[in-house]
């Protein structure tokens, strides 16, 4: 009779008939965090076995733009003429981490950012070293450095000196995450890590004290018991593909879960395995979501309004921050108002619905069904502010302000049914900076580590997410976890 293994329940050690595979370190997942765990653990002399549920390496990181959020004065920043300090990076990440920021992790990351950039280059990731001006989700050229957060936008610009910090791997076009993952996976295997694909980890193996000794996995259809002499590192992604978990922990992300930013295996199994042996979770309600409104960046000159005709966000903020505010508007309804002088459609949604057009803002207001006078008043007020080069209401930077006075006028629909959001979860297992999974008392669960989206890392506040922080966090803290587990 075959046991019904579940991620929510560990297999007890005394139920293991025999070990099919024995290794020092088991890494669950071969994405950005898992690859960096494997590189560091294997380089430290540990034997490493990576179990990946998909048919190849990469995970969700392979779908990304291949950007790493790094700063403090990297060679690329200096070459482009940008001054950035460790303290400026620290202050920005401290603020963008939100109300529950992990200051110790932010401090480590900021202090080690320049060295981490150099380490990534040493692994074979190519960086051209050039700067691409403008507002981009990711470079469409092979340039390296872009602005990828809200560094120049209020309120972040008042706390830290802004600088561009997203460092993208060199590749023409979009989707350099695949290149990044190819390089890191190749390096992990060259260091001696053994990888099994089509290998689904079913549950942890733990003794009566919940000390972790290994995992139960289905490898090529066969149940295998895998012993981890030093520890198991969970790098299995988040839970955006698990509708039940999203409903339970992050109902605000349900809209984004319809079109998840994921390779399809972010099912929360790694988080559930950690919870099964007492691991605590944190920020499970938080998520990243986006309805990109740029490029082209001239769209930033427009203004967002809700069904009451009111502005609600400074439009020069990062697109993910703007999307969080859009999702919270009454009935999820929001439009981007533009005049003929700046009219464009977002590159990521060129078929976006034009919800209203008019020769006057009153006509646009009527077509949208907004109470009479409300949108007109909003636009008139904004135009006065734009002409004066200030925004006392929402603090949009003067560089992105100009009166909307050239007809015809239009409203692009950012409502849910017209422009669905995409995203992923940010919450996960509570971990020490060195990767140990912690229980509710802050005590390490023996033999268990986590990194990447399975853990709760630096990106833990959806309103202040910045592109490149997931790859930066997963690779940096994956490295720390790899070194820590190898030292056991």
VMD Tcl script that draws the C-alpha trace (Angstrom):
set ca {
  {0.00 0.00 0.00}
  {1.39 3.44 -0.99}
  {1.32 6.15 1.67}
  {-0.49 9.40 0.92}
  {2.22 11.95 1.55}
  {1.26 15.58 2.13}
  {3.34 18.74 2.36}
  {1.30 19.65 5.43}
  {2.42 16.57 7.38}
  {5.99 15.32 7.79}
  {6.90 11.70 7.31}
  {8.28 10.52 10.63}
  {11.83 9.25 10.67}
  {10.85 5.85 12.01}
  {8.57 5.39 8.98}
  {11.44 5.59 6.48}
  {12.11 2.04 5.22}
  {15.54 2.92 3.80}
  {17.35 5.91 2.30}
  {17.39 5.81 -1.49}
  {19.68 8.83 -1.76}
  {22.05 10.20 0.87}
  {23.61 13.64 0.61}
  {24.75 16.50 2.81}
  {22.31 19.10 1.53}
  {18.93 18.73 -0.16}
  {17.78 21.80 -2.10}
  {14.10 21.84 -3.03}
  {13.79 23.95 -6.18}
  {16.25 24.97 -8.88}
  {15.30 28.63 -9.32}
  {17.41 31.65 -8.40}
  {17.63 30.85 -4.69}
  {18.14 27.11 -5.13}
  {20.92 27.60 -7.67}
  {22.78 30.01 -5.38}
  {22.35 27.71 -2.38}
  {23.79 24.87 -4.44}
  {26.76 26.91 -5.68}
  {27.81 28.04 -2.21}
  {27.15 24.76 -0.42}
  {28.98 22.71 -3.05}
  {31.84 25.22 -3.16}
  {32.19 24.77 0.59}
  {32.68 21.04 0.12}
  {29.19 19.73 0.84}
  {27.52 17.15 -1.36}
  {24.35 18.75 -2.78}
  {21.24 17.20 -4.31}
  {18.75 19.53 -6.02}
  {15.18 18.35 -6.52}
  {13.25 20.28 -9.19}
  {9.62 19.52 -9.97}
  {9.86 20.88 -13.52}
  {11.71 19.33 -16.43}
  {14.49 21.92 -16.29}
  {16.04 24.57 -14.07}
  {14.86 28.14 -13.86}
  {11.64 28.45 -11.90}
  {9.86 31.79 -12.04}
  {13.21 33.58 -12.16}
  {13.63 32.35 -15.72}
  {10.55 34.37 -16.69}
  {11.93 37.60 -15.26}
  {13.81 40.45 -16.85}
  {17.07 39.23 -15.35}
  {17.44 42.30 -13.11}
  {19.17 42.45 -9.73}
  {18.41 45.36 -7.41}
  {21.86 46.38 -6.23}
  {23.56 49.62 -5.28}
  {25.90 51.35 -2.91}
  {28.26 52.33 -5.72}
  {28.56 49.40 -8.10}
  {31.05 49.73 -10.97}
  {28.10 50.24 -13.34}
  {26.64 53.06 -11.27}
  {29.99 54.80 -11.02}
  {30.69 54.45 -14.75}
  {27.31 56.04 -15.53}
  {28.06 58.98 -13.24}
  {25.64 58.11 -10.44}
  {26.66 58.51 -6.83}
  {25.09 55.90 -4.61}
  {26.11 54.99 -1.10}
  {25.54 51.97 1.09}
  {23.54 54.18 3.44}
  {21.32 55.50 0.65}
  {20.57 51.95 -0.47}
  {19.97 50.91 3.15}
  {17.52 53.77 3.78}
  {15.58 53.11 0.61}
  {15.26 49.38 1.27}
  {14.37 50.06 4.88}
  {11.46 52.23 3.77}
  {10.39 50.00 0.89}
  {10.36 46.98 3.20}
  {7.23 48.40 4.79}
  {5.93 48.37 8.36}
  {7.37 44.91 9.11}
  {10.77 45.37 7.49}
  {13.59 43.06 8.65}
  {16.27 45.63 9.40}
  {18.99 43.03 9.97}
  {18.48 41.55 6.51}
  {18.39 45.00 4.91}
  {21.65 45.92 6.65}
  {23.41 42.78 5.43}
  {22.13 43.22 1.90}
  {23.09 46.88 1.65}
  {26.55 46.24 3.06}
  {27.14 43.34 0.68}
  {25.48 44.66 -2.49}
  {28.61 45.71 -4.38}
  {30.41 42.47 -3.57}
  {27.30 40.53 -4.59}
  {27.29 42.22 -7.99}
  {30.90 41.15 -8.45}
  {30.04 37.59 -7.36}
  {27.24 37.37 -9.91}
  {29.61 38.47 -12.65}
  {32.11 35.85 -11.50}
  {29.45 33.16 -11.99}
  {29.32 34.06 -15.67}
  {26.34 36.43 -15.78}
  {27.20 39.07 -18.40}
  {26.66 42.75 -17.59}
  {27.35 45.24 -20.37}
  {27.78 48.03 -17.85}
  {25.84 50.79 -19.63}
  {22.93 52.97 -18.50}
  {19.50 53.16 -20.19}
  {17.61 56.38 -19.33}
  {13.83 56.57 -19.02}
  {11.23 54.50 -17.18}
  {11.30 50.80 -18.05}
  {9.99 47.54 -16.64}
  {13.14 45.91 -17.94}
  {15.63 46.86 -20.64}
  {14.61 46.12 -24.21}
  {18.22 46.76 -25.18}
  {21.32 45.00 -23.86}
  {22.05 47.82 -21.40}
  {22.56 47.14 -17.71}
  {21.42 49.94 -15.44}
  {17.84 51.26 -15.21}
  {15.53 52.95 -12.72}
  {13.23 50.18 -11.51}
  {11.50 51.38 -8.37}
  {10.05 54.49 -6.75}
  {13.45 55.98 -5.91}
  {12.64 59.38 -7.44}
  {8.99 59.38 -6.39}
  {7.35 60.62 -3.20}
  {7.56 59.57 -0.38}
  {10.74 57.57 -1.01}
  {12.68 60.46 -2.51}
  {12.37 62.34 0.79}
  {14.09 59.59 2.75}
  {16.99 58.51 0.55}
  {19.06 60.03 -2.24}
  {17.75 58.38 -5.42}
  {19.88 56.37 -7.83}
  {19.13 53.76 -10.51}
  {19.83 50.32 -9.04}
  {18.44 47.59 -11.30}
  {21.33 45.70 -12.93}
  {20.12 43.58 -15.84}
  {21.99 40.77 -17.53}
  {23.16 41.65 -21.04}
  {20.69 40.48 -23.66}
  {18.85 42.15 -26.54}
  {15.12 42.16 -25.96}
  {13.20 41.14 -22.88}
  {13.36 38.06 -20.67}
  {17.02 37.91 -19.62}
  {15.98 35.83 -16.61}
  {16.46 32.68 -18.68}
  {20.05 33.69 -19.41}
  {20.65 34.36 -15.71}
  {19.29 30.97 -14.72}
  {21.23 29.13 -17.43}
  {24.46 30.63 -16.11}
  {23.73 29.94 -12.44}
  {22.48 26.39 -13.04}
  {25.52 25.62 -15.16}
  {27.74 26.95 -12.39}
  {25.94 24.92 -9.70}
  {26.40 21.70 -11.66}
  {30.04 22.55 -12.37}
  {30.57 22.94 -8.61}
  {29.37 19.36 -8.13}
  {25.67 19.69 -7.33}
  {23.53 16.78 -8.54}
  {20.16 17.74 -10.01}
  {17.06 15.60 -10.39}
  {14.30 16.97 -12.62}
  {10.67 15.83 -12.70}
  {11.26 15.40 -8.97}
  {8.39 16.55 -6.78}
  {9.20 16.87 -3.10}
  {6.16 15.53 -1.25}
  {7.02 16.19 2.39}
  {9.80 16.55 4.90}
  {11.19 13.67 6.94}
  {11.40 14.64 10.61}
  {11.80 12.88 13.93}
  {9.51 13.23 16.94}
  {11.16 16.52 17.92}
  {10.55 17.94 14.41}
  {14.25 17.89 13.59}
  {14.44 17.58 9.80}
  {16.45 14.68 8.36}
  {15.47 14.68 4.70}
  {12.54 14.57 2.31}
  {10.20 12.20 0.55}
  {10.17 12.85 -3.19}
  {8.63 11.39 -6.31}
  {11.47 11.21 -8.82}
  {10.49 10.15 -12.32}
  {7.34 8.63 -10.87}
  {9.05 6.65 -8.11}
  {8.84 7.39 -4.37}
  {12.32 8.04 -3.00}
  {13.54 8.81 0.50}
  {16.36 11.36 0.41}
  {18.54 11.86 3.46}
  {20.06 15.29 4.15}
  {22.93 14.90 6.62}
  {23.37 18.64 7.09}
  {19.99 20.09 6.19}
  {17.14 20.72 3.76}
  {16.83 24.11 2.04}
  {13.37 25.00 0.76}
  {13.53 27.16 -2.39}
  {10.22 26.14 -3.93}
  {8.73 29.57 -4.69}
  {5.62 31.26 -3.37}
  {1.93 30.31 -3.50}
  {0.28 32.44 -6.19}
  {-0.73 29.26 -8.10}
  {-2.55 27.81 -5.08}
  {-6.00 29.45 -5.11}
  {-6.93 28.00 -1.71}
  {-3.84 29.50 -0.07}
  {-4.36 32.83 -1.83}
  {-7.96 32.90 -0.63}
  {-6.88 32.07 2.91}
  {-3.79 34.25 3.28}
  {-3.81 36.92 0.56}
  {-7.34 37.49 -0.74}
  {-6.25 40.84 -2.13}
  {-4.14 38.90 -4.63}
  {-7.03 36.88 -6.07}
  {-7.25 39.15 -9.11}
  {-3.53 38.73 -9.80}
  {-3.82 34.97 -9.26}
  {-5.94 34.76 -12.40}
  {-2.82 35.64 -14.41}
  {0.07 34.69 -12.11}
  {3.64 35.74 -12.76}
  {4.94 32.22 -12.32}
  {6.33 29.23 -14.11}
  {3.28 27.38 -12.81}
  {4.77 25.62 -9.78}
  {4.38 28.33 -7.12}
  {1.91 26.13 -5.26}
  {2.99 26.93 -1.70}
  {4.25 23.39 -1.04}
  {7.58 24.62 0.31}
  {5.87 26.98 2.74}
  {3.47 24.24 3.85}
  {6.38 21.85 4.43}
  {8.07 24.40 6.64}
  {4.86 24.96 8.58}
  {4.45 21.20 9.05}
  {7.44 21.12 11.43}
  {6.63 24.31 13.28}
  {8.03 26.93 10.95}
  {6.39 30.32 11.38}
  {5.22 32.43 8.43}
  {5.23 36.17 7.95}
  {3.58 38.75 5.64}
  {1.45 36.11 3.97}
  {-1.07 38.78 2.96}
  {1.46 40.69 0.87}
  {1.83 40.39 -2.89}
  {3.25 42.08 -5.97}
  {0.80 43.07 -8.70}
  {1.05 45.11 -11.85}
  {-0.89 46.57 -14.74}
  {2.04 48.28 -16.45}
  {1.26 51.84 -17.52}
  {4.65 52.41 -19.12}
  {6.66 52.27 -21.36}
  {6.31 54.57 -23.19}
  {7.22 56.83 -20.32}
  {5.29 59.82 -21.67}
  {2.20 58.08 -20.25}
  {3.47 59.10 -16.80}
  {2.32 62.64 -17.65}
  {-1.28 61.39 -17.45}
  {-3.31 61.17 -14.25}
  {-5.19 58.27 -12.67}
  {-8.73 58.83 -11.40}
  {-11.34 56.57 -9.80}
  {-15.10 56.39 -10.31}
  {-15.50 59.41 -8.03}
  {-13.31 61.46 -10.35}
  {-10.53 61.68 -7.75}
  {-6.79 61.18 -8.14}
  {-5.32 58.60 -5.76}
  {-1.62 58.08 -6.56}
  {1.35 60.10 -7.78}
  {1.67 58.68 -11.27}
  {5.48 58.77 -11.31}
  {5.56 55.97 -8.72}
  {6.64 52.45 -9.65}
  {3.97 50.66 -11.71}
  {3.47 48.00 -9.03}
  {2.77 50.65 -6.40}
  {0.26 52.35 -8.70}
  {-1.42 48.99 -9.34}
  {-1.92 48.35 -5.62}
  {-3.72 51.67 -5.35}
  {-5.79 50.87 -8.46}
  {-6.88 47.55 -6.98}
  {-8.10 49.31 -3.84}
  {-10.31 51.85 -5.61}
  {-14.12 51.61 -5.28}
  {-15.34 48.71 -7.42}
  {-11.80 48.34 -8.77}
  {-12.48 51.06 -11.34}
  {-9.71 53.40 -12.51}
  {-8.77 55.25 -15.65}
  {-5.67 57.01 -16.91}
  {-6.53 60.43 -18.32}
  {-4.49 61.72 -21.24}
  {-4.67 64.55 -23.73}
  {-3.71 64.50 -27.38}
  {-0.22 65.79 -26.65}
  {0.78 62.71 -24.66}
  {-1.65 60.06 -25.85}
  {-0.19 56.58 -26.15}
  {-1.03 53.01 -25.24}
  {1.12 50.98 -22.86}
  {3.53 48.65 -24.64}
  {2.35 45.77 -22.45}
  {-1.29 46.29 -23.36}
  {-1.44 47.93 -26.81}
  {-5.10 46.91 -27.16}
  {-6.12 48.66 -23.95}
  {-9.71 49.88 -24.03}
  {-10.32 53.58 -24.55}
  {-13.18 54.02 -22.13}
  {-14.08 57.57 -23.11}
  {-13.11 60.29 -25.61}
  {-14.23 63.90 -25.71}
  {-13.43 67.38 -26.88}
  {-13.86 68.55 -23.28}
  {-13.21 66.92 -19.92}
  {-16.92 67.31 -19.17}
  {-17.68 65.00 -22.10}
  {-15.16 62.43 -20.82}
  {-16.66 62.73 -17.34}
  {-20.18 62.09 -18.64}
  {-19.12 59.11 -20.76}
  {-17.42 57.50 -17.74}
  {-20.51 58.07 -15.59}
  {-18.64 60.11 -13.00}
  {-20.78 62.53 -10.93}
  {-21.10 65.85 -12.71}
  {-18.26 68.25 -12.08}
  {-16.04 65.93 -10.07}
  {-13.59 64.89 -12.81}
  {-13.62 68.38 -14.32}
  {-12.69 69.84 -10.93}
  {-9.88 67.30 -10.51}
  {-8.37 68.02 -13.92}
  {-8.66 71.77 -13.50}
  {-6.90 71.61 -10.14}
  {-4.20 69.35 -11.53}
  {-3.64 71.64 -14.50}
  {-3.12 74.62 -12.19}
  {-0.60 72.63 -10.16}
  {1.16 71.38 -13.32}
  {1.45 74.91 -14.68}
  {3.07 75.96 -11.41}
  {5.32 72.87 -11.35}
  {4.08 71.45 -8.07}
  {1.67 68.82 -6.79}
  {0.70 69.61 -3.18}
  {-1.94 66.88 -3.20}
  {0.02 63.76 -4.20}
  {3.56 65.13 -4.66}
  {4.14 64.02 -8.23}
  {7.55 65.23 -9.39}
  {7.48 68.36 -11.53}
  {9.47 66.57 -14.24}
  {6.38 64.43 -14.95}
  {3.77 67.19 -14.82}
  {2.24 69.19 -17.66}
  {-1.29 70.55 -18.05}
  {-3.73 68.27 -19.88}
  {-5.24 70.87 -22.18}
  {-4.86 69.66 -25.77}
  {-8.05 68.01 -27.11}
  {-9.23 65.46 -27.83}
  {-9.07 63.97 -24.35}
  {-9.20 60.26 -23.51}
  {-9.52 57.85 -20.60}
  {-7.76 54.49 -20.79}
  {-9.40 51.76 -18.73}
  {-7.35 50.17 -15.95}
  {-10.43 48.48 -14.49}
  {-10.08 44.82 -13.62}
  {-12.17 43.37 -16.42}
  {-10.46 45.54 -19.04}
  {-6.87 45.29 -17.81}
  {-6.25 42.24 -15.59}
  {-3.43 42.40 -13.08}
  {-0.64 39.87 -12.88}
  {1.50 39.16 -9.84}
  {2.94 36.84 -7.22}
  {3.01 36.44 -3.45}
  {5.64 37.89 -1.12}
  {4.96 36.19 2.22}
  {6.65 33.01 3.34}
  {8.54 31.22 6.05}
  {10.16 33.31 8.75}
  {13.92 32.90 8.51}
  {17.10 34.16 10.06}
  {19.37 36.12 7.73}
  {21.52 33.01 7.38}
  {18.53 30.97 6.20}
  {17.42 28.96 9.22}
  {13.64 28.55 9.37}
  {12.35 29.92 12.67}
  {9.39 28.77 14.74}
  {6.87 31.00 16.48}
  {9.31 31.65 19.31}
  {12.07 32.70 16.95}
  {14.00 29.46 17.50}
  {15.53 27.67 14.52}
  {13.86 24.47 13.33}
  {16.79 22.00 13.35}
  {17.90 20.92 9.89}
  {15.61 23.29 7.93}
  {16.44 26.38 5.86}
  {14.62 28.46 3.25}
  {15.37 31.19 0.72}
  {13.72 32.98 -2.18}
  {9.94 33.36 -2.30}
  {9.47 30.36 0.02}
  {10.85 32.62 2.73}
  {9.81 36.10 3.78}
  {12.76 38.13 2.53}
  {13.42 41.76 1.64}
  {10.39 42.26 -0.65}
  {7.53 42.05 1.82}
  {5.38 45.11 1.07}
  {3.63 45.10 -2.29}
  {3.17 48.88 -2.30}
  {6.91 49.43 -2.41}
  {8.18 46.53 -4.49}
  {10.90 47.36 -7.03}
  {11.96 45.32 -10.04}
  {15.06 43.27 -9.37}
  {14.57 42.89 -5.64}
  {13.34 39.27 -5.91}
  {16.38 38.12 -7.89}
  {18.61 40.17 -5.61}
  {17.04 38.77 -2.44}
  {16.86 35.16 -3.66}
  {20.46 35.08 -4.87}
  {21.99 36.96 -1.92}
  {20.21 35.11 0.88}
  {20.38 31.84 -1.04}
  {24.15 32.21 -0.90}
  {24.05 32.83 2.87}
  {21.83 29.79 3.43}
  {24.12 27.64 1.30}
  {27.17 28.60 3.31}
  {25.34 28.17 6.61}
  {23.97 24.68 5.89}
  {27.32 23.50 4.54}
  {29.00 24.55 7.77}
  {26.82 22.22 9.89}
}
mol new
graphics top color blue
foreach p $ca { graphics top sphere $p radius 0.5 }
foreach p [lrange $ca 0 end-1] q [lrange $ca 1 end] { graphics top cylinder $p $q radius 0.2 }
display resetview
